[in-house]
Amino acid sequence: MLANRTWWRALLCTFVLGACPLLYGQATGSFFGTVADTTGSVIAGAKITVTAQETGVSRDATTDQTGHYLIPLLPVATYTVKVSMANFQTVNQTNLRLQVDEHRELDFTLPPASVTQTVEVSATPVAVQ
């Protein structure tokens, strides 16, 4: 009888310990999307920076050849997402609240950077006699 109880207790402990990892909840989310220019062409190699506003912790990603990005396993928080690329203006989105198991799609359109030119003229005075 005592051996039978011990066997059942061992079986119950094995079941409970085996089921515990399945009961563990994930409190993370992700941002994903596409980065394109104003004509609709995708931008490969754009840098995406996601920063938690409360802690200042940030993570970076880069768009692939199809202009897509994915930043997974982000904890629940309020974020700022910044997208930057050479020859394009930087775009920010702030106060983005990410909830538990939320996978938020954020598509960005980057306008071209403004071109500035500086012309500097220098001359030496001519001596007149």
C-alpha positions as CSV (number, residue, x, y, z in Angstrom):
1,M,0.0,0.0,0.0
2,L,2.8,2.4,0.9
3,A,4.7,1.6,-2.3
4,N,1.4,2.3,-4.3
5,R,1.1,5.8,-2.7
6,T,4.7,6.6,-3.4
7,W,4.3,5.6,-7.0
8,W,1.2,7.8,-7.4
9,R,2.9,10.7,-5.7
10,A,5.9,10.3,-8.0
11,L,3.6,10.2,-11.1
12,L,1.8,13.3,-9.9
13,C,5.0,15.2,-9.3
14,T,6.3,14.2,-12.7
15,F,3.1,15.5,-14.4
16,V,3.1,18.8,-12.5
17,L,6.8,19.5,-13.2
18,G,6.3,18.5,-16.9
19,A,3.3,20.9,-17.2
20,C,4.9,23.9,-15.5
21,P,6.8,25.2,-18.6
22,L,3.6,25.1,-20.6
23,L,1.9,27.3,-18.1
24,Y,4.6,30.0,-18.2
25,G,3.1,33.1,-19.8
26,Q,5.1,35.3,-22.2
27,A,4.8,39.0,-21.5
28,T,6.4,40.2,-24.8
29,G,5.4,41.7,-28.1
30,S,7.0,42.8,-31.3
31,F,7.1,45.5,-34.0
32,F,7.3,44.7,-37.6
33,G,6.6,46.4,-40.9
34,T,8.0,47.8,-44.2
35,V,10.1,50.9,-44.9
36,A,9.6,52.7,-48.2
37,D,10.3,56.0,-49.9
38,T,7.7,58.5,-51.1
39,T,7.4,56.7,-54.5
40,G,6.6,53.4,-52.8
41,S,9.9,51.8,-53.5
42,V,11.2,49.7,-50.5
43,I,14.3,50.8,-48.7
44,A,16.8,48.1,-47.9
45,G,19.3,48.7,-45.1
46,A,17.3,51.3,-43.2
47,K,18.1,51.4,-39.4
48,I,15.2,51.0,-37.0
49,T,15.8,51.9,-33.4
50,V,13.1,51.0,-30.7
51,T,13.6,52.7,-27.4
52,A,11.5,52.1,-24.2
53,Q,10.5,55.5,-23.0
54,E,10.5,54.6,-19.2
55,T,13.9,52.9,-19.1
56,G,15.8,54.2,-22.1
57,V,16.7,50.7,-23.2
58,S,16.9,50.4,-27.0
59,R,17.2,47.7,-29.7
60,D,18.2,48.1,-33.3
61,A,17.2,46.3,-36.5
62,T,17.9,46.7,-40.2
63,T,15.5,46.2,-43.1
64,D,16.2,43.3,-45.4
65,Q,16.2,43.4,-49.2
66,T,12.4,43.6,-49.3
67,G,12.3,46.6,-46.9
68,H,10.8,44.5,-44.1
69,Y,12.0,44.5,-40.5
70,L,11.1,42.6,-37.3
71,I,12.0,43.4,-33.7
72,P,10.7,40.5,-31.5
73,L,10.6,39.8,-27.8
74,L,10.0,43.3,-26.6
75,P,8.7,43.7,-23.0
76,V,5.4,45.5,-22.4
77,A,6.2,49.2,-22.3
78,T,5.7,52.5,-24.2
79,Y,8.1,52.9,-27.1
80,T,9.6,55.4,-29.5
81,V,10.5,54.0,-32.9
82,K,13.0,55.9,-35.1
83,V,13.8,55.0,-38.7
84,S,16.9,56.5,-40.4
85,M,18.7,56.0,-43.7
86,A,21.4,58.0,-45.5
87,N,19.9,60.5,-48.0
88,F,16.5,60.3,-46.3
89,Q,14.9,62.3,-43.4
90,T,14.7,60.5,-40.1
91,V,11.1,59.6,-39.1
92,N,10.0,59.1,-35.4
93,Q,6.8,57.7,-33.9
94,T,6.4,58.2,-30.1
95,N,4.1,56.9,-27.4
96,L,3.5,53.5,-28.9
97,R,2.1,51.3,-26.1
98,L,3.0,47.6,-26.7
99,Q,0.7,45.2,-24.9
100,V,1.2,41.5,-23.9
101,D,1.5,39.3,-27.0
102,E,0.8,42.2,-29.3
103,H,2.5,42.1,-32.7
104,R,2.1,45.7,-34.1
105,E,2.7,46.5,-37.7
106,L,4.3,49.9,-38.3
107,D,5.0,50.9,-41.9
108,F,7.2,53.9,-42.5
109,T,7.6,56.3,-45.5
110,L,10.8,58.2,-45.6
111,P,10.9,61.5,-47.5
112,P,14.2,62.4,-49.2
113,A,16.6,64.6,-47.4
114,S,16.7,68.2,-48.3
115,V,19.7,69.3,-50.4
116,T,21.6,72.3,-49.2
117,Q,24.4,74.0,-51.0
118,T,26.8,76.5,-49.8
119,V,28.8,78.7,-52.2
120,E,31.7,80.5,-50.8
121,V,33.5,83.1,-52.8
122,S,36.8,84.5,-51.9
123,A,38.9,87.0,-53.7
124,T,41.9,89.1,-53.1
125,P,41.7,92.9,-53.6
126,V,43.5,94.2,-56.7
127,A,46.0,97.0,-56.1
128,V,45.3,100.1,-58.2
129,Q,48.0,102.6,-59.1
